[in-house]
Amino acid sequence: MLKENTIKIFERSFIDNWDLPALSDYNAGTTLTYGDFARAIARLHLLYKQCGIKHGDKVALIGKNTPSWVTVFIGTITYGAVVVPILSEFNPTDAQHIINHSEATLLFASKVVWDTLDFDNMHNIRAAISLDDKKLLAEKAGEVVGKNLFGLTRAFNRQYKSGFYRNDIHYPDIPGDALMELNYTSGTTGFSKGVMISGNNLCGNLVYGINSKLHYRGSRALSFLPLAHAYGCAFDMLVPLAVGSHITLLGRIPSPKILVKAMQEIKPNLVICVPLVLEKIYSKMIVPMISRGMLRWALAVPFLDNRIHAQIRKKLIEAFGGEFEEIIVGGAPFNAEVEDFLYKIKFPFTVGYGMTECAPLVSHTPWREFVPHSAGRILPGLMECKILSDDPENIPGEICVKGENVMQGYFHNSEATDKVLHDDGWLHTGDMGTLSADGTVFIKGRLKTMLLSSNGQNIYPEEIEAKLNNMLYVNESLVVEREGRLVALVYPDYESMDQLGVTRDQLPDLMEKIRVELNKLVAPYERIAKIQLIATEFEKTPKRSIKRYLYSN
């Protein structure tokens, strides 16, 4: 059991870092100090008290990343209530279901999202409040939330007659095993599950981030991943706020051009990103550069390649602001070609592994110790790992983890909980991989997507898809089994086709050539029998993972 307590970590941080900048809104150009932030949290606590919100009550939160969003999240958990962050990318039907399933009693929503929801069909919600201007959006008959909200400034000034200062910060003593967050997964299996995350689960991630100095007092963080997702939440918000970092909120994942501009302005000391960001920058910035005639020739010449790699590395580091210690890649499988190139040029990146059910971190290794194609080492002192295989170092098996970060279960879903979380504390992740002697994890793919060849070989579609996605004219792909044969569903890269003057009539012949080339790169049992073109992009979860179940037949 951890000695530290999540709420007390924030209490101490807000006191110690009172005068430092805490949150900046990149688009609005505004900044809150830790003192301003603590004052906004105190106002929220007073509102909760006036409205009769009790410890353990659920508060739903949906909207883009803003200082108001962060205030509601931190204000809710430091009050002792349970926050229910909902990805704003969820469609309205799913968002409405989550609000009801979570039994939330209050809702904070941005106006854009609110206009898509049906308040009359929110069974437990007493009132809804705007994240944009903090005004009442709606309330049920007989409620006084609007009245309390209207008089909040007067009530706050009465309670803190001399003003609110750092010695006024006193948060309740909430045990570490109390439920603190309900985070609904955006999985590819067709429905969301409410992951019950305790104070200890969040604290395990906080302790690792603090001890590893991923963020530190006065460091700069640029937040562009959704904070409603466990990855961005932990390492773009919770850890920075726990140590006195300055977070600039970009709002959402932007285009590479906008992201690079913001990076160069903010100069973050740590970059948290998903593979898609680096893959886009690689395809838009690096590939055109190294494909030019003279440069392509020079890269084949010994000694010259090192100088060119150094120049590319310098340009990439400058693109991300030039002052970061490392880039941590997580949240989805990383394209092997991109990873190999970045490793070859000694770019400071590392790949971590996590899942919502671990709030989220399972493994991480600092970039100087990173092993290519791995997902880092299991967190020492916090997590354990085992592989369900006769030879865990060489033969992939299901990855199982145990420790401080593992969830309490799925909310109101004991059947789903029992399938993955056993009585002995081991969580069955559903991921397949191997584990080296030093605790380094190597992920092969998902257990549910793994296919079995006619001669008994395990086939991981993700590995084939990674190779296929690197090929010209392929935007994205999905490998499925049809009548005992492997078929690749491909959504073409129409942008590249237009640039190179390729017509749609030419696609079938081009795809056949691509199939032949692909089959040279994979094992005999992984060869694709057919490429089938699809007319539109694959349907995806809010986390941008393909909903594989829609294409399995």
C-alpha positions as CSV (number, residue, x, y, z in Angstrom):
1,M,0.0,0.0,0.0
2,L,1.3,3.4,-0.9
3,K,2.1,5.9,1.9
4,E,1.3,8.9,-0.3
5,N,-2.2,10.2,-0.8
6,T,-3.4,11.7,-4.1
7,I,-5.4,14.5,-2.5
8,K,-2.7,15.4,-0.1
9,I,-0.1,15.5,-2.9
10,F,-2.2,18.2,-4.6
11,E,-2.8,20.1,-1.3
12,R,0.9,20.3,-0.7
13,S,1.7,21.3,-4.3
14,F,-0.8,24.2,-4.4
15,I,0.5,25.5,-1.2
16,D,4.2,25.2,-2.2
17,N,3.7,26.5,-5.7
18,W,1.2,29.3,-5.0
19,D,2.9,32.0,-7.0
20,L,3.9,29.9,-10.0
21,P,2.0,29.7,-13.3
22,A,-0.2,26.6,-13.3
23,L,-2.5,26.7,-16.4
24,S,-2.5,28.6,-19.6
25,D,-5.1,28.5,-22.3
26,Y,-3.1,28.7,-25.6
27,N,-6.0,29.9,-27.6
28,A,-7.4,32.5,-25.1
29,G,-3.9,33.7,-24.0
30,T,-4.9,33.6,-20.3
31,T,-2.9,32.1,-17.4
32,L,-3.9,31.0,-13.9
33,T,-1.3,30.8,-11.1
34,Y,-1.4,27.9,-8.6
35,G,-3.0,30.4,-6.2
36,D,-5.7,31.3,-8.8
37,F,-6.3,27.7,-9.5
38,A,-6.6,26.8,-5.8
39,R,-9.1,29.7,-5.4
40,A,-11.2,28.4,-8.3
41,I,-11.2,25.0,-6.7
42,A,-12.3,26.4,-3.3
43,R,-15.3,28.1,-5.1
44,L,-16.2,24.8,-6.6
45,H,-16.0,23.1,-3.2
46,L,-18.3,25.7,-1.7
47,L,-20.8,25.2,-4.5
48,Y,-20.7,21.4,-4.0
49,K,-21.3,21.9,-0.2
50,Q,-24.2,24.3,-0.8
51,C,-25.8,21.9,-3.3
52,G,-25.5,18.9,-0.9
53,I,-22.9,17.0,-3.0
54,K,-21.6,14.2,-0.7
55,H,-18.3,12.3,-0.8
56,G,-18.7,9.5,-3.4
57,D,-21.3,11.4,-5.5
58,K,-20.5,11.3,-9.2
59,V,-19.9,14.4,-11.3
60,A,-19.8,14.1,-15.1
61,L,-17.5,16.3,-17.2
62,I,-17.4,16.7,-21.0
63,G,-15.7,19.3,-23.2
64,K,-12.4,20.1,-24.7
65,N,-9.3,20.8,-22.6
66,T,-9.6,24.1,-20.9
67,P,-8.6,25.6,-17.5
68,S,-12.3,25.2,-16.5
69,W,-12.2,21.5,-17.4
70,V,-9.1,21.0,-15.3
71,T,-10.6,22.9,-12.4
72,V,-13.7,20.7,-12.3
73,F,-11.6,17.5,-12.5
74,I,-9.2,18.4,-9.7
75,G,-11.9,20.3,-7.7
76,T,-14.1,17.2,-7.8
77,I,-11.5,14.7,-6.6
78,T,-10.1,17.0,-3.9
79,Y,-13.6,17.5,-2.6
80,G,-14.0,13.7,-2.2
81,A,-16.5,13.2,-5.0
82,V,-16.0,11.0,-8.0
83,V,-15.2,12.6,-11.4
84,V,-16.6,11.0,-14.6
85,P,-14.6,12.5,-17.5
86,I,-16.2,11.8,-20.9
87,L,-14.4,12.2,-24.2
88,S,-16.0,15.0,-26.1
89,E,-15.5,12.9,-29.3
90,F,-18.0,10.3,-28.1
91,N,-21.2,10.5,-30.1
92,P,-24.2,12.0,-28.2
93,T,-25.9,8.6,-27.7
94,D,-22.8,7.1,-26.1
95,A,-22.2,10.3,-24.0
96,Q,-25.8,10.2,-22.8
97,H,-25.5,6.5,-21.9
98,I,-22.3,7.2,-19.9
99,I,-23.9,10.0,-18.0
100,N,-26.8,7.8,-17.0
101,H,-24.8,4.6,-16.4
102,S,-22.3,6.4,-14.1
103,E,-25.2,7.7,-11.9
104,A,-23.8,11.2,-12.1
105,T,-25.7,13.8,-10.2
106,L,-24.1,16.9,-11.7
107,L,-22.9,17.6,-15.2
108,F,-20.4,20.1,-16.5
109,A,-20.4,20.5,-20.3
110,S,-19.2,22.8,-23.0
111,K,-22.0,24.5,-24.9
112,V,-21.2,22.8,-28.1
113,V,-21.6,19.3,-26.5
114,W,-24.6,20.4,-24.4
115,D,-26.6,21.3,-27.5
116,T,-26.3,17.6,-28.7
117,L,-27.6,16.1,-25.4
118,D,-31.1,15.5,-24.0
119,F,-31.4,16.8,-20.5
120,D,-34.9,15.3,-20.0
121,N,-33.5,11.8,-20.4
122,M,-30.7,12.3,-17.9
123,H,-32.1,10.2,-15.1
124,N,-29.9,11.2,-12.1
125,I,-28.6,14.6,-13.2
126,R,-29.9,17.3,-10.9
127,A,-28.4,20.2,-12.9
128,A,-26.0,21.0,-15.7
129,I,-23.4,23.8,-15.7
130,S,-21.5,25.4,-18.6
131,L,-17.8,24.9,-18.7
132,D,-17.6,28.0,-21.0
133,D,-19.0,30.7,-18.7
134,K,-19.9,28.7,-15.5
135,K,-23.6,29.5,-15.8
136,L,-26.5,27.2,-15.3
137,L,-27.5,25.3,-18.4
138,A,-30.5,23.4,-16.9
139,E,-31.8,22.0,-13.6
140,K,-34.6,19.7,-12.5
141,A,-37.7,21.1,-10.8
142,G,-37.1,22.0,-7.1
143,E,-33.3,22.2,-7.4
144,V,-31.4,25.2,-6.1
145,V,-28.1,24.7,-8.0
146,G,-28.8,27.8,-10.2
147,K,-29.6,29.9,-7.1
148,N,-26.3,28.8,-5.4
149,L,-24.4,29.4,-8.6
150,F,-25.8,32.9,-8.9
151,G,-24.9,33.8,-5.3
152,L,-21.5,31.9,-5.2
153,T,-19.2,35.0,-5.3
154,R,-21.1,36.6,-2.4
155,A,-21.1,33.4,-0.4
156,F,-17.3,32.9,-1.1
157,N,-16.5,36.4,0.0
158,R,-18.5,35.9,3.2
159,Q,-16.6,32.7,4.0
160,Y,-13.2,34.2,3.2
161,K,-13.6,37.7,4.5
162,S,-9.9,38.5,4.2
163,G,-9.4,36.7,0.9
164,F,-8.4,33.2,0.0
165,Y,-4.7,32.4,0.6
166,R,-2.5,29.4,0.7
167,N,-3.1,28.7,4.4
168,D,-6.8,28.3,3.5
169,I,-6.1,25.2,1.5
170,H,-7.4,22.2,3.5
171,Y,-8.6,19.1,1.6
172,P,-10.4,16.2,3.3
173,D,-8.8,13.0,4.4
174,I,-10.0,10.5,1.9
175,P,-8.6,7.0,2.1
176,G,-6.5,5.8,-0.9
177,D,-8.8,2.9,-1.7
178,A,-11.8,5.2,-2.2
179,L,-13.2,5.5,-5.7
180,M,-11.9,8.7,-7.2
181,E,-12.7,8.4,-11.0
182,L,-14.9,6.5,-13.4
183,N,-13.2,6.5,-16.8
184,Y,-15.1,5.0,-19.6
185,T,-13.1,3.1,-22.2
186,S,-13.3,3.8,-25.9
187,G,-12.5,0.3,-26.9
188,T,-12.9,-1.4,-30.2
189,T,-15.3,-4.1,-29.0
190,G,-18.4,-2.0,-29.5
191,F,-19.3,-0.8,-26.0
192,S,-17.8,1.3,-23.2
193,K,-17.0,0.1,-19.7
194,G,-16.7,2.3,-16.7
195,V,-13.2,1.7,-15.2
196,M,-13.3,2.3,-11.4
197,I,-10.0,4.1,-10.5
198,S,-9.1,4.6,-6.9
199,G,-7.0,7.3,-5.3
200,N,-4.2,4.7,-5.0
201,N,-4.4,3.9,-8.7
202,L,-3.9,7.6,-9.6
203,C,-1.3,7.9,-6.8
204,G,0.8,5.0,-8.2
205,N,1.1,7.0,-11.5
206,L,1.8,10.2,-9.6
207,V,4.5,8.7,-7.5
208,Y,6.3,7.2,-10.6
209,G,6.0,10.5,-12.4
210,I,7.3,12.5,-9.5
211,N,10.2,10.2,-8.6
212,S,11.2,9.9,-12.3
213,K,11.2,13.7,-12.6
214,L,9.2,13.4,-15.8
215,H,7.9,16.8,-14.8
216,Y,9.4,19.1,-12.1
217,R,8.8,22.4,-10.4
218,G,8.8,25.2,-13.0
219,S,9.0,22.8,-16.0
220,R,6.8,23.5,-19.1
221,A,4.2,21.1,-20.5
222,L,2.2,21.4,-23.7
223,S,-1.1,19.5,-23.3
224,F,-2.8,18.5,-26.6
225,L,-4.0,14.9,-25.9
226,P,-7.6,14.5,-24.5
227,L,-7.4,14.9,-20.8
228,A,-10.5,12.7,-20.5
229,H,-8.3,9.8,-21.6
230,A,-6.1,8.2,-18.9
231,Y,-2.8,8.8,-20.7
232,G,-3.2,12.6,-21.2
233,C,-4.9,12.9,-17.8
234,A,-2.0,11.3,-15.9
235,F,1.0,12.8,-17.6
236,D,-0.2,16.1,-19.2
237,M,-2.3,17.1,-16.1
238,L,-2.0,15.2,-12.8
239,V,1.8,14.7,-12.6
240,P,2.6,18.3,-13.8
241,L,0.1,19.8,-11.2
242,A,1.6,17.6,-8.5
243,V,5.1,19.1,-8.9
244,G,4.5,22.7,-9.9
245,S,4.8,22.6,-13.7
246,H,3.3,25.1,-16.0
247,I,0.7,23.5,-18.3
248,T,-0.3,25.1,-21.6
249,L,-3.6,23.7,-22.9
250,L,-3.7,23.5,-26.7
251,G,-7.3,22.3,-26.7
252,R,-7.0,19.2,-28.9
253,I,-4.7,17.3,-31.2
254,P,-3.9,19.8,-33.9
255,S,-2.4,19.5,-37.4
256,P,1.4,18.9,-37.5
257,K,1.9,22.5,-38.6
258,I,-0.1,24.1,-35.7
259,L,1.5,21.6,-33.2
260,V,5.1,22.5,-34.3
261,K,4.3,26.2,-34.1
262,A,3.0,25.8,-30.5
263,M,6.0,23.6,-29.5
264,Q,8.4,26.2,-30.7
265,E,6.6,28.9,-28.7
266,I,6.1,26.9,-25.5
267,K,9.3,24.9,-25.6
268,P,8.0,22.0,-23.4
269,N,10.5,20.0,-21.2
270,L,8.6,16.8,-21.8
271,V,6.4,15.8,-24.7
272,I,3.6,13.2,-24.3
273,C,2.2,12.1,-27.6
274,V,0.5,9.2,-29.5
275,P,2.2,7.5,-32.4
276,L,0.1,9.2,-34.9
277,V,1.7,12.6,-34.2
278,L,5.3,11.3,-34.9
279,E,4.1,9.2,-37.8
280,K,2.5,12.3,-39.5
281,I,5.6,14.4,-38.9
282,Y,7.7,11.6,-40.3
283,S,5.6,11.3,-43.4
284,K,5.2,15.0,-44.0
285,M,8.7,16.3,-43.0
286,I,11.2,13.4,-43.1
287,V,10.1,11.1,-46.0
288,P,10.1,13.9,-48.6
289,M,13.5,15.1,-47.4
290,I,15.3,11.7,-47.5
291,S,13.6,10.7,-50.8
292,R,15.3,13.4,-52.8
293,G,17.8,12.1,-55.3
294,M,21.1,13.6,-53.9
295,L,20.2,13.0,-50.2
296,R,19.0,9.5,-50.9
297,W,22.4,8.8,-52.5
298,A,24.3,10.4,-49.7
299,L,22.5,8.3,-47.1
300,A,23.9,5.2,-48.7
301,V,27.5,6.5,-48.2
302,P,29.3,5.6,-44.9
303,F,30.1,8.6,-42.7
304,L,27.9,10.9,-44.8
305,D,24.8,9.2,-43.4
306,N,25.8,10.0,-39.8
307,R,26.1,13.7,-40.7
308,I,22.8,13.7,-42.4
309,H,21.1,11.8,-39.6
310,A,22.5,14.5,-37.1
311,Q,21.0,17.3,-39.2
312,I,17.6,15.5,-39.4
313,R,17.7,14.9,-35.6
314,K,18.6,18.6,-35.0
315,K,15.7,19.7,-37.2
316,L,13.2,17.4,-35.5
317,I,14.3,18.4,-32.0
318,E,13.9,22.1,-33.0
319,A,10.5,21.3,-34.3
320,F,9.4,20.1,-30.8
321,G,10.8,23.2,-29.2
322,G,14.4,22.1,-28.6
323,E,14.3,21.9,-24.8
324,F,12.6,18.6,-24.0
325,E,14.3,15.7,-22.3
326,E,12.3,13.0,-24.1
327,I,9.2,12.3,-26.1
328,I,7.1,9.5,-24.6
329,V,5.0,7.6,-27.2
330,G,2.0,5.6,-26.0
331,G,-1.7,5.0,-26.4
332,A,-1.4,2.9,-29.6
333,P,1.0,0.6,-31.5
334,F,4.0,2.5,-33.0
335,N,4.8,2.1,-36.7
336,A,8.0,0.0,-36.8
337,E,9.5,1.9,-39.8
338,V,9.1,5.2,-38.1
339,E,10.5,3.8,-34.8
340,D,13.5,2.3,-36.5
341,F,14.4,5.5,-38.3
342,L,14.0,7.7,-35.1
343,Y,16.2,5.2,-33.2
344,K,18.8,5.2,-35.9
345,I,19.2,9.0,-35.8
346,K,19.3,8.9,-32.0
347,F,16.2,11.0,-31.6
348,P,15.3,11.2,-27.8
349,F,12.1,9.2,-27.7
350,T,10.8,6.2,-25.7
351,V,7.7,4.0,-25.9
352,G,5.6,3.3,-22.9
353,Y,2.7,0.8,-22.3
354,G,-0.5,1.4,-20.4
355,M,-4.2,1.0,-20.4
356,T,-7.2,2.8,-18.8
357,E,-7.5,-0.1,-16.3
358,C,-4.1,0.9,-14.9
359,A,-4.8,4.6,-14.8
360,P,-2.8,4.1,-17.2
361,L,0.9,3.3,-16.8
362,V,2.3,-0.3,-16.8
363,S,5.8,0.2,-18.2
364,H,8.2,2.9,-19.2
365,T,12.0,3.3,-19.7
366,P,13.9,6.6,-20.0
367,W,15.0,7.1,-23.7
368,R,18.7,6.5,-23.1
369,E,17.8,2.9,-21.9
370,F,15.1,2.3,-24.4
371,V,15.2,-1.1,-26.3
372,P,13.8,-0.8,-29.8
373,H,10.4,-2.4,-30.4
374,S,9.8,-2.7,-26.7
375,A,7.3,-0.9,-24.5
376,G,9.7,-0.2,-21.6
377,R,10.2,-1.9,-18.3
378,I,7.5,-2.8,-15.8
379,L,7.3,0.0,-13.2
380,P,9.6,-1.1,-10.4
381,G,8.0,-1.3,-6.9
382,L,4.6,-0.5,-8.3
383,M,3.7,-3.2,-10.8
384,E,4.4,-6.9,-11.5
385,C,4.0,-8.7,-14.8
386,K,3.8,-12.3,-16.0
387,I,3.3,-13.8,-19.5
388,L,0.9,-16.8,-20.0
389,S,3.4,-18.7,-22.0
390,D,5.7,-21.8,-21.5
391,D,8.6,-19.6,-22.6
392,P,7.8,-15.9,-21.7
393,E,11.0,-14.5,-23.2
394,N,10.5,-16.0,-26.6
395,I,7.0,-17.3,-27.1
396,P,4.2,-14.6,-26.9
397,G,1.4,-15.1,-24.4
398,E,-1.2,-12.9,-22.8
399,I,0.3,-10.1,-20.7
400,C,-1.0,-10.1,-17.1
401,V,-0.2,-7.3,-14.6
402,K,-0.7,-6.8,-10.9
403,G,0.0,-3.9,-8.5
404,E,-0.9,-0.4,-7.3
405,N,-2.2,0.9,-10.6
406,V,-4.7,-1.9,-11.3
407,M,-8.3,-0.8,-11.3
408,Q,-11.0,-1.9,-8.8
409,G,-13.1,-3.3,-11.6
410,Y,-15.8,-2.2,-14.1
411,F,-18.7,-0.1,-12.6
412,H,-21.9,-2.1,-12.4
413,N,-20.4,-4.8,-14.6
414,S,-19.2,-7.7,-12.5
415,E,-19.3,-10.1,-15.4
416,A,-16.8,-8.1,-17.4
417,T,-14.7,-7.6,-14.3
418,D,-14.5,-11.3,-13.5
419,K,-13.3,-12.0,-17.1
420,V,-10.2,-9.8,-16.7
421,L,-9.5,-9.2,-13.0
422,H,-9.0,-12.4,-11.0
423,D,-9.3,-12.9,-7.2
424,D,-5.5,-13.1,-6.9
425,G,-5.2,-9.5,-8.2
426,W,-3.9,-10.3,-11.7
427,L,-5.3,-8.2,-14.5
428,H,-5.5,-10.0,-17.9
429,T,-4.7,-7.2,-20.3
430,G,-5.8,-8.9,-23.5
431,D,-2.5,-8.0,-25.1
432,M,0.0,-10.6,-26.3
433,G,3.7,-10.2,-25.8
434,T,7.0,-11.4,-24.3
435,L,9.0,-10.3,-21.2
436,S,12.8,-10.2,-21.0
437,A,14.7,-11.0,-17.8
438,D,15.1,-7.4,-16.8
439,G,11.3,-6.8,-17.0
440,T,11.2,-5.2,-20.5
441,V,7.9,-5.8,-22.3
442,F,7.5,-6.5,-26.0
443,I,4.0,-6.3,-27.3
444,K,2.9,-8.4,-30.4
445,G,-0.8,-7.5,-30.7
446,R,-4.2,-8.1,-29.2
447,L,-5.3,-11.5,-28.1
448,K,-8.8,-10.9,-29.6
449,T,-7.3,-10.0,-33.0
450,M,-4.7,-12.8,-33.1
451,L,-5.4,-15.2,-36.0
452,L,-4.3,-18.9,-36.3
453,S,-2.8,-20.1,-39.6
454,S,-3.6,-23.5,-41.0
455,N,-0.3,-24.8,-39.7
456,G,-0.9,-23.5,-36.2
457,Q,1.2,-20.3,-36.4
458,N,0.0,-17.3,-34.5
459,I,-0.6,-14.3,-36.8
460,Y,-0.7,-10.7,-35.4
461,P,-2.6,-8.6,-37.9
462,E,-1.2,-5.4,-36.4
463,E,2.3,-6.4,-37.5
464,I,1.2,-6.9,-41.1
465,E,-0.8,-3.7,-41.1
466,A,2.2,-1.7,-39.9
467,K,4.2,-2.8,-43.0
468,L,1.2,-2.2,-45.3
469,N,0.5,1.3,-44.0
470,N,4.1,2.3,-44.9
471,M,3.5,1.7,-48.6
472,L,2.7,4.4,-51.1
473,Y,-1.0,4.9,-51.8
474,V,-2.1,3.2,-48.5
475,N,-3.7,5.5,-46.0
476,E,-4.8,2.8,-43.5
477,S,-5.5,-0.9,-43.5
478,L,-7.0,-3.8,-41.6
479,V,-6.1,-7.5,-42.0
480,V,-8.9,-9.9,-41.6
481,E,-9.5,-13.6,-42.2
482,R,-12.0,-14.6,-44.9
483,E,-12.7,-18.3,-45.7
484,G,-9.3,-19.3,-44.4
485,R,-7.3,-16.7,-46.3
486,L,-5.9,-13.4,-45.1
487,V,-7.5,-10.3,-46.8
488,A,-6.2,-6.8,-46.4
489,L,-8.9,-4.1,-46.4
490,V,-7.3,-0.8,-47.6
491,Y,-8.5,2.8,-47.5
492,P,-6.3,4.5,-50.2
493,D,-4.2,7.6,-49.7
494,Y,-6.1,9.9,-52.1
495,E,-3.9,12.8,-51.3
496,S,-0.7,11.0,-52.5
497,M,-2.6,9.8,-55.6
498,D,-3.6,13.3,-56.5
499,Q,-0.1,14.7,-56.0
500,L,1.4,12.0,-58.2
501,G,-1.4,12.0,-60.9
502,V,-2.7,8.5,-60.2
503,T,-6.3,7.9,-61.1
504,R,-8.8,5.6,-59.3
505,D,-8.9,3.3,-62.4
506,Q,-5.2,2.5,-61.8
507,L,-5.7,1.5,-58.1
508,P,-6.5,-2.2,-58.6
509,D,-3.2,-2.8,-60.5
510,L,-1.3,-0.7,-58.0
511,M,-2.8,-2.6,-55.1
512,E,-1.8,-5.9,-56.7
513,K,1.8,-4.7,-56.9
514,I,1.7,-3.6,-53.3
515,R,0.3,-7.0,-52.3
516,V,3.3,-8.7,-54.0
517,E,5.8,-6.4,-52.3
518,L,4.1,-6.8,-48.9
519,N,4.3,-10.6,-49.2
520,K,8.1,-10.4,-49.7
521,L,8.3,-8.7,-46.3
522,V,6.2,-11.1,-44.2
523,A,6.5,-14.7,-43.2
524,P,5.0,-17.3,-45.6
525,Y,2.0,-17.9,-43.2
526,E,1.4,-14.1,-43.0
527,R,1.0,-13.6,-46.8
528,I,-2.0,-11.7,-48.0
529,A,-4.2,-13.4,-50.6
530,K,-6.1,-10.3,-51.6
531,I,-6.4,-6.5,-51.1
532,Q,-9.9,-5.2,-51.0
533,L,-10.4,-1.5,-51.3
534,I,-12.9,0.3,-49.1
535,A,-14.6,3.6,-50.1
536,T,-14.5,5.5,-46.8
537,E,-12.2,5.7,-43.8
538,F,-12.5,3.0,-41.2
539,E,-14.9,3.8,-38.3
540,K,-12.9,4.6,-35.2
541,T,-13.2,5.1,-31.5
542,P,-12.6,8.6,-30.0
543,K,-9.1,7.5,-29.4
544,R,-8.7,6.9,-33.2
545,S,-8.5,3.1,-33.0
546,I,-10.3,1.2,-35.7
547,K,-13.5,-0.5,-34.6
548,R,-12.3,-3.9,-35.8
549,Y,-15.5,-5.7,-34.8
550,L,-17.3,-3.9,-37.6
551,Y,-15.1,-5.5,-40.3
552,S,-14.5,-9.0,-38.9
553,N,-17.0,-10.6,-41.3
